[in-house]
Amino acid sequence: MDIQMPVMDGYMATKKIRSLEDSDLANIPIIALSANAFEEDRKASTDAGMNGHLAKPVNVSELLKMLCKLF
């Protein structure tokens, strides 16, 4: 999930997904993608309901590790 988007930021989009009535949809894994990689950015992602946070540019090795952890 990109954090900075034009109409709705990634935090709000994640909160909307997490509030869906269909639990299969509401519980899909969501990983934040952001140029901001400070601890407070990671915390904001977690607080919004995301399962992880990766800094851009994405390191493929880190992405694969996170995906293995989630699945």
Secondary structure, 3 states (H helix, E strand, C coil): CECCCCCCCHHHHHHHHHCCCCHHHHCCCCEEEECCCCHHHHHHHHHHCCCEEEECCCCHHHHHHHHHHHC
